[in-house]
Amino acid sequence: MRSCCIPLLLVAVWAGCGRSAPPPATRPTPTSATAPTAPPPASQPPPTATGVASRLPILPPARALLVGLMPLHSAGVDEFRARHPTYDGRGVLIGILDTGVDPGVDGLIVTSTGAPKMLDVRDFSGEGVVRLTPVTPTGNGTVSIAGRALSGAGRIGRLTTATTWYTGVLAERPLGKVPGADLNGDGTNSDAFPVIVVKATDGWVAFIDTNLDGSFEDEMPVHDYRQGRETIALGTKPITLAANFGEASGVPTLAFVLDNNAHGTHVAGIAAGHNLFNVAGFDGVAPGAQLLGLKIANDARGGISMTGSIQHAMDYAARFAEQRNLPLVLNLSWGIGNEPGERAVIDSIVNAFVIAHPGVVLTISAGNDGPGLSTVGLPGSADLAVSVGAALPGIYVPLEEDGAPPVAGDFVGSFSGRGGRFGKPDLLAPGWAFSTVPSFDTGNEIKAGTSMSAPYVAGLAACLMSALAQEGRRPDGAEVSAALRVAAAGLAGASVLDQGAGVPQLERAYRWLLAGHQGSGYIVRATTGGGSAAFRREGLAGPGDTVETFRARHVTGVRVAQFSLKSDAPWLTAPATLPAGSRETEIPLSYSAPALATPGVYVGTVTAWNPGDALAARHFESWRAIRSSRSADPRRARPGSPSGQKMPWRACTSWTSSRRPGPGPSRPSARSSHHSRSRIVRRRTRARGSSAGVSRRRCSAQSALWRSRAMARRPRASPCRCPTGRRPPSSRWRYRASGGASSLTSA
């Protein structure tokens, strides 16, 4: 099922070695040189207590630009920008629902037109809330906060006539561990900064004792970020803080917004960064777009979010964009592994939001639990969202595979979530990028994961919406999503389970929209499993079990009276045409059981088209997966399948990917606590009755290099659960210059 003109009805039939197709068996030809010769990076000066002030990026940003570590060429962004220099996202708003976005980082200051990049940053996690207590100023120039008398009250009194002030403490320890919670860069997370809130003539303001000298005499008032885009940084400035004020019955509330994880800032740079690291021409996908930084994650609690936080953030972004008449794209690089059974509440929330706001494009990470079948996470499985898997750009191959040179071309990321029970992912995009990070995370500019793929597609959508707006057309979410799917190019050797439609090509998508084609959204359900695809893990029920019925219901965009159905597999048949029902349409598909006798993975797709517009996007497709009772033991199966796709042995290890985890290799101790937490969150999601009580964890960046080694050691079939580490180990990444060419290599 799909949200635009293409919900998919995909059929994948299991028989034996059930797995999805990983990277192609034949790699593209290595490039002769990936960048001009460059000397090794200069030695770094001795670090400070936290290493913040003196650390250098993992690679000189100018060199990263030349080498192509922001892989814009994968979707033809650089060529599109050369043809249409103003169609760069200007006039479009991208909301980043994540760990927060640091508004003080170079690259997130202004757009390509010179307009402010960040229009607002808001906290929906509750992590930075400061509990305020009313006090009455004494008139002797001091004020008591948490039992301590601080001077400088006279300066504050000159800015307000209020007789009641409000005091509180911004403590580092509740914000998590060093370095993310070390607000002033002194190497500890034990500081507590006194805060006074008063109502000035232009609204609520906060004074913070930033240097902990016991006085407010040398401090400046901070307004709500939305009011004047004011920020504050403490000590060595490892992180940027912004204030959010509210008011209830005349009493203020205060929350400080910060990205104490670095994930959201990295995501924002991919989607819409401009002049990253203050390097001219180093841009993200849509440098003209403006941003909303919507913090949904409480990093001190392990980087989790609640469905209520996500829902409130989406609603806020929609109101913000509507009030300013701005087209909106939302990106959610977040989620957890999916589970068998009924669909999760968060999927329904996402679908309802898209239906209520048809002009919005919502991109979501597919998850990092691949390469097993049916490993797309939620809410990436939501029908009307654009679910994005990860492609491995050729320049990053040395980080994925020891000793391998950079190559020309992209591959499906080994960790990228695959389809099975759900007709996802919709698209692929580069899952590796060199992007912006807060100062405390300097040295970790390269991150990997489907978290990096989703903002890439969000940037593509912003470019298309910018083009439509400048040409006098109101962008429609279903049309833009359809254009990205129609314009996608599949990667060689990968099936629809691995990549959906493939990697979008921006110029092709623009031409499709220029031709006036329309998109639509259908929700598709299979009889088997209740998902948007039919995935029969246990095979056929008997000789007569050869029919699968799908139900398609129109929810948004153009609606047609008749469907033209096409199958891409000889063993799978569908009616040539079918009239659309008044509310929903039943679509019977049948397959030939004798053709499925040989153990292996079978993938087939039935596509529904509008007979009146053969060049328009597909209205939906259907997928199904079956494991035959005659199948071989997947632990003993060998690469290859009847569908002709070559799959390495390691893909077999996750054939039971949606079942209870079995024994696997030991994880690094640094990741074990995160992995345990992820299992706790998974258990909680099985109780799906309450949207407010379901936790979500980030589709975080992870180490593909460690992952490939761990999978190679895995002795038996078991779920392939990706580690929840925040980034691939930076110590493994070096810059190599030899033989007249420079490239990345693993160390």
N, C-alpha and C positions, 0 to 999 in steps of 0.2 A: 504494500500500500504506500501511497505517496501523497505529499501535500500539494503538489502543484499539478501540472498537467500530467504528471506521470506517477501516480501511485503504481507500484509494481506488484504483479502477482508472480512471484518467482517460484520455480520448482527445483529443488535439489533433492535427489534421491540417494539415500544411503544404501550402500551394500558393501559392508566390510570396512575398509580403511577409511572411515569417515573423517574428513578434514577439509578445510578450505584451502584454495590455492594460494600459496605464499608468493614471494617474489619469483619472477619468471626464471625458468631453468637456464635460459641463455641470457647472459648479461650483455648490455650494450658494449660497444667497443670503447676501451679506455681512451680518454682524450690525451692528446700529446702534451698539452700544457693547460693547466687550469687558471693560471694567473701569471703576471710578470714576476720575474725573480725578485725575491725580497729577503733581506737579512733576517736572521733570527731576532725575536723580540728582545728589546733591551732588558737588562737585569733590573729587577724591581728593587726599590729602596726598602730599608727595613720597615716592617709594619709597625703601626701603633698598637695600643692595647687590643683593639678590635680589628686592626688591619684596614679600617675604613678609609682613612685619609690618604694612605700611601699605596694602596693596592692599585694595580693596573688591570685593564681588560685582558681577557684571555688571549686576545689578538688585537693588534692595532685596528681600530674601527675602519680607518681608510682602507687598510688591506682587506678587511672582511668584506667591504663593499666591492672591491675589485675582483676578489675571488668568487663572489656570488653567494655569500652565506645568508643573505636574505633572498631566497630563491624565487625572484619574481618571474624569471623566464619560464618556469614550469607551466604557468597559466597564460603566458604571453602578455603579462602586465606591462613590461618595458616596451614592447612593440605597440601595444594599445595606447600607452601614454605618449609615444612619439607621434602617433597619428592624431590623437585627440588630447592635446595637453591640458585642456580645461575639464575633461571628464575624469577627474581624479578624486571624486567623492565630495567636492565642494557643494555646500547646500544640503548635505545629508548628515544626520546624527547617528552615531554608533554608540550603543549602550553596552558597556563591558560589565557583566555580572560575574564578580570574581572576588579575589582577596583584597580588592581595592586597587586604585591606580595612583601612583605617586605623581602629583602634578608639578613637581619641581625638577623632573628629570629632563635633560636635553633630548629633544625629539618629541616631547609632549607639551611644548610651550605654545607654539603657534602653528597654524595650518599653512599650506602652500600659498594662500592669499594674504597671509599676515594676520588673520583673525585669531582670536584666542582658541587654542586647541581644546582645553577642558572647559566645558560650560558649567559643569557641576560635579561634585563628588558627594555621595551620600552613604551613610552607614545604615545597613539593614540587619547587621549581625549582632548588635548590642555589645560588641567587644570593647569599643572605646568610650562607653558611657561613663561620665563622671557624676557621681551622686552628690547632689547639691544640698546644702543646709543653710537656712536663712540666718543671717546675723545682723546685728545693729552696730554700725560704726561707733566707736567710742569718742572720737573727736581728738584723741591724743596722738594721731598719726600712725597708730598701729591697728592691726586686726588679727584676731586669733583664728588659726586654721589647724585643725587636728591637734589642739592643745599647745600650739606653738605661736608665739607672737611675732608677726612680721611687720616691718616698717614700710613706708611708702604709701600708706592709705590716703595721705593728703593729695597725692597726685591723682588717685582714682576719684577722690571726692570732687576734684575740680572738673571732672567730665560728666558728673551725674548729680541730679538733685534728689535721687531716690533715698529714702530713709532705711530701706531694707536692701542689704546685699546678700549674695549667695556665695558660699565657699565650698570647696571640695578639693580632692587630690587626684591628680593623674599619676597613677602608680605603674611602674614598668612590669612588675612581676605578673600581674594578671594578663599581660599581653603575650606571655609565652617565654621562650628561651632566647638567649643571645645567639646571633646578633639582631634578629628581627625585633626583639623587645627592648634592645638597648637604645633608647631614644636619643641619648646624648653622646653615644660612642665612647663611653669611658670603660668599657669592658665588662660591665655588670648589668644585671636587670633588677637591681635593688633600690633604685632611686624613686623618690616620690615627689612630684612637682606640685606645690600649692597653686590653687586656682581661685580667682575671684571673678564672679559674673555680676555685672551691673547693667542697668538699662540706661544707655546714653541717648542723646537727642536723635541719633540715627539708628536706634535699635539695640538689641542686646550685644554686649561685647565681653570678651574674656581677657583677663590679665593672668599671665603665667610667670612664676618665678623661674625663668628658663635656666639661669646659672646657679640656682640654689644658694644665693648669697643672703637670703632672708629679707629681701627688699623688693618692692614693686616700683621703686622710683625710676629704675632704668629700663622698665618694660613697656612695650607698646601694646595697645588694645588689638584684639583679633575679632573681626566680624565673621558672620556666617559666610562660607565660601561663595555661596550663590549670590550674595550681595555685592561683593567686590573682588572675588577670587583671591582673597588674602590667605597666605600660608605662613607657617612658622617652622623653623628647624632649630634643633637644640644642639649645643656643644659642637662637635665636629661635623654635624649635619648629616648623619647617616640615613635619615629618613625625613620625609616631609609630612607635616601635620596640617589638617584643615579642620575648621570647626563647623559643626551643625547645631543650630539652635532650634528649639521648639518652645511652645508656650501653652500652658494649661491653666486656665483660671488666673491668669496674671503671673504665674510662677514659671520660671524658665527651666528648660531641660538642655543639657549639653552633652554632645558626643564628639570625640575627636576621630576623624577618619584618617586611616593610614594603611599602607600596604606593608605589613610586617612579615610578608611571605615572599614577595617579588614576583609571584606567578602572574597576578593581574597586570602589573606594569609591563611585563614581557609580552603578554597577550595584546595589550593596547598598542605597543610599538609595532607589532606585526600588522594589525588591522589598519592603523592610520598614522603611524609615526612620520614625522617630517624633519629632515636633517638630524637623524639620530646621532647621538654623541657629538653634536655640533659639527658634523661632517656634511658639507653641502652635497646634495644629491643622494644622500643615504636615506631612503624613504621606505615606509611600509607600503602596503598594497594601495591604500586610499589616503594619501597625504593631505588631501584637501578636506577630508571629513572632520567634523568636530566630535568630541567624545563626552560621554557621561561615565563617570567612574562609580559603579554601584557595588558597594562592599556587602557581600552576602555571607562571607566566611569568617568564622571565629577560629583564628589560627591557634590560639592558646588551647583550644579544645580539640586540636588535631586537624584543623582545616575543614571542619564540617559546616554544613549549612542546613537550615530547616526549610521545608517546602513553603512555609509561610513567609520566610525571608525572601525566597525566590519570587513568589507571587507578588509580594508588596513591591519589590524592586521593578518587576516588569510593569506593573500598573503605574508606578511613579514615572517610569520612562515614557510610557504611552501618553500620560497626561502632559508631561514636560514637552514632548515633541508636538502634540496637538496644539498646545497653547502658543507655540512659536511657528506653527505651520511647517514643520520640518519632516521630511521623510525619515523613517526610523528603521535601523537594523539593530537587532539585539544579538549578542554573542554570549553563550553559556558554555564555557570550557569546564564543565563540572558533571559529576554523576557517579554512579556506582554500578557494579555488575548487575545484570538482569537476573531474574528468577523465573522459573516455570510458574504457571498459574495465572490468576487474573492480572490484568494490567495494573500498574501502580497508579496511585492518586496523582503523582506529579505528571505523568503522561497526560492524564485527563485535563489537568490544569493548563499544560502547555497547549493542548489542542483547543481548549475553550478560549484561551487568550488569542490565538491566531484567528479563530473564527470571529471573535469580537473586534479584532483589529486587522482587517484584511490587507491593509497597506503595509504591514510590518513583515520583514523577513527575519526569521529566528534561526540562527545557526547554533548547533550543539555538537559537542565532541562525541564521537562514536564509542570512546572508551579504549583503554589500553590492555584489555584482557585477551587479545588474540594470541595465536592465530587459529584457535579452535572455532568450529562452527557454533553459531548462536551465542556469540560473545559480545555483541553490541550492548552497551550499558543503557541504563535509563537515567535521565529522560531522553537520551539519544534515540530511543525506540519510539518516541512520540510520533504519531502519524503525520502531523502537519508541520513539524520542524524539519529543517535541512540537516540531516545527520552526516557528519564529515569524518571519514577515516583518514589515516596518515599514509602519505607517500614518502618514500625515502629518496631525496634528491641525490643525484649521482655524486655531487661534490662531498656529501657526507658519508659515502660508503666506507672510507677508512675508519670512521668512528664506529661503524656497525660491524665491520669484519676485519680482524687483524691482518695486516700485511697487504690488504687490497688497495689498489690505486683509485683515485677518483675516476668516474666514468661519465659518459654522456648518456643521459636518460634517467628516468625515475623508476622506482619499484614500489610495490606495496610494502609498507612497514610491517615487520614481523609481529609487532605488538598490537597492531591496529585491530579493533573489534570487527568481527565478521558477522554476516547475516546467517540466518537459519530459520528460527521461529518468526523473526521479524524481517520485513523487506527493507532492511537497512544494511550498510550505510547508503546514503543517496549519492555521495560524491567522495572523491579523494582530494587532498591538497597537501602540500609539503608539511611534514610533521617535525621538521628540524628548522631552527632559525637562530640567527644572531640578532638579538633585539635588546631593547631597553630594560634596565634593572635599576632599582634604588641603589644608592651609594653603598649601603651595607652589603649588597650582593655583588659588588664589583668582582669580576673574575669568573662569573657564571652567566655570561651573556648568551651562551649557547644552551638551549634547552630543547628537549624532544618529547613528543607525545601528541596524541590527537588534540590536546589542549592548544597546540600550536597550529593545527590544521583548521579548526573551526574559525578563528579570527581571520585567517587568510581568505576563506570564502565570504566572511562578513565584509571584508574589504572589497572583494569582487562585486558583491551585491551593491555596496555603496557606490562604486564606480558606475554601474549600470543605472542606478536610480538617479545619480547626478546627471548622467547623459540624458535620460528621459526628461528630467526637470528642466534642463537647459534648452531642450527642444520643445518645451511647452506641453509636455504630457505629465499627468499625475502618475507617479510610479505605483504599480500594484504588486503586492507581495507575491501573489500566485504567479503572475507573469514573469517576474524577475527570477523566482525559484525555478520555474519551468525553463527559462532561457539558459540558466546555468546547467541544468541537466541535459537539455537538448544539445548544448554546445560542448559537452564533455567528451574527451578522448580516452578510450580505455587503454590500460597498460597491457602490453603483450604478456600472455601466459596467465593472466588473472581473470577470475570469473566475476560475475555480478555479485556473488557472495562476498568477495574480497573488496570490491571497489565501487559497487553500485554502477552509476553511469560512467565513472572515471574522473579524470582531472578536467575541470572546466577550462575552456579556452575563451578568453575575455572578448576578443574581437568577434569571434563567431557568435557569441551570445548577444552582443550588441547588434549584429546584423540581423539576427532572428527577431529581436524586438523591433528593429527599424522596419521590418517587413510587415508589422502589424499583427503578428500572431498573438493568440491569447492563451493564457494558462488557466488551469482549474485545479481544484483539490478534491480528491475522493478518499474516503476511509474504506479500506478493504479488509475483510476478515475471512480467514479460512476456516472450514469446518474442523479440520484437524488442528488442535492446539489453541485455537482462538486468536492466533496472532495474525499479522498482516502477510505472513507467508506460511506455507504448510511444510512442517519439518517433522518427518516420521523417523525418529531415532531408532525405533524397534522394527522397522520394515513393514511389509504388507501384512494385513490381517488374514488374508487368504487369497485363493485364486480369483475370486470375484471382486476383490478390493482394488478396483481400477478407476474409480471416479472420485474426484475431489471437487467440492462446490465452494466457490468464493462468493461473497456478497459485497457489492460496491455501493457506497452511499455518497452522493454528492454533498459537499459542504461549503465550497467557496469557488469563485471564479466562474468561467463559462460552463454552461451545461448543455450537453448534446442530447439529441433524441435517439441516436443509434450509435452503436459501437462496431468498429471493424476490428476483429481479433486476429492476431498473428502469433504463431508459436515459432521458436527458434530451435526446437529439438524434434527429431523425427519420431521419438517415442511418446511425444506429448501432443495431443490434439485439442482443438477448441472450435466452437462454431465460427464460421466465417464472419457472420454478422449477428448482432443481437440488439433488439430494441431496449432502450433504457427504461427501467421501471419508474413509476411515479415517485416512490420514496427510495427504493434501493433495487439493485439489479442482481439477480442470481446468475452466476456464470459457471456452468458445469465444464470441467476439464477431465479428460481421460488420458490414460497412458497405457502402453503395451507392456504387460508384465513380462513376457518372454524377453523383451529387449533389455530388461533390468536384471537378468539372471546372473550376470558376471559381477562379482563383488567389486565395489568401488563407489565413487561419488559421482552422481549424475546431477547436472544443473540444467534446468530448462526455464524459459521465461515466456509467458504469454502476455502480449502487449495489446492494450486497447487504444485505438486511434479514432479520431473524428473523420468519418468518410468524406466530409465536405472540405477538409483541409489536410491533405496528405503531408504537408510540411510542418504542420503544427506539432506541438509536443504531444507525447503519449499521455493519455488520460490516466491510465494506471497499468501496472503489471502485476503478475503473481508469481510467487516462489513456493517451492515445496521441497522438503528433505525427507528421505526414507532410508532406513537401514534394513536390508533384506535379512530374513532368517537364515539364508544360505551364506551370509557374509562371513569372511574370514576373521579371525581374532585380530583386532586392530593393532594389538601390540606386536604382532608378527608380520603385519602387512608391509609391503614394499612400496617405494615411490611409484607414482603413476596411477591413473584411474581410467575407466572406460571413456570418460569424457575427453581424454587426450591431454589433460593437464598434468604436468610433471610437478610432484610435490615432494620436498625433502622429508626424510624420516622424522625430523623434529615436529612436523605439522601433525603427525599422528598422536603425539603425546597429549593433546588436549581434546581427544574425541568425546570425552565425557564432560565437556566444559561447563555445562549448566547443572551438573550434579554436585554432591557434597565433595569437598576436596579430599583427595587421597594423599598419601605420603609423597613428598617431592624432595628436591634438594634443599639443603639448609640455606636460609637467607642470611645475608650479612647482618650482623647484630644491630647496625645503625638503622636498618629498615624493619627489624622484627617487630618493634612496637607499633609501627604504622600498619604492618601487615595484620597483626592481631586486631588492631582497631578496625580495620576494614572488615574483618570477619564479624565483629560485633555489630557494625552498621548493617551488614548484610542480613543478619538474623533479625534486626529490628524492622527491616523493610518488609518482612513477611506479614507483619500485622499492618495492613494497608488501610485500615478504616479511617484513620485520622490524618488529615494532611498536615496538621501542626506537629505531629509527633514523629515524623519520618526524617531521619538524618540523611544528609547527602555528603559525600566526600568528593574532593576535586579529582578530575581526570588529569592527574599530575604528570609532569615530565618524569621520565624514567630512563634507566640506562639500558639501551639496546645491546650494548657490548656485553654487559654483565648478563643480560637476559639470554643472549645467544649461547653463552658458555653454560649457563645453568640448564638450559633446555637440552643441550648436548649431553649433559650428565644425567638427565632424568631417566631412571631405569624402567619406568612403567607408565602406562597411560594414566593420566590424572588431569584435573582441570588446570589450565594454564592461567594462573592468577598473576597479573602484573604486580610488581612491587609498587608501593605508593611513595617512593622517594620523590624528593622535590626536583631533582635534576640529575642527569648523568654525572658521575664523578668528574669534576673539572680537572683532577690530577691526571686523568687519562688523555686529556686533550692538549696537544702541542701543535706548534706551527713548524712545518718542515720546509726548508728551501734547499733543493739539491738538483743538480743536472739541468740548471737553467729554468726550472719550473718550481713553483711553490704549491704546496697542498697541505691539507690537514692529515694528520696521522694519529693513531692511538699509541699511547706509551704505557 
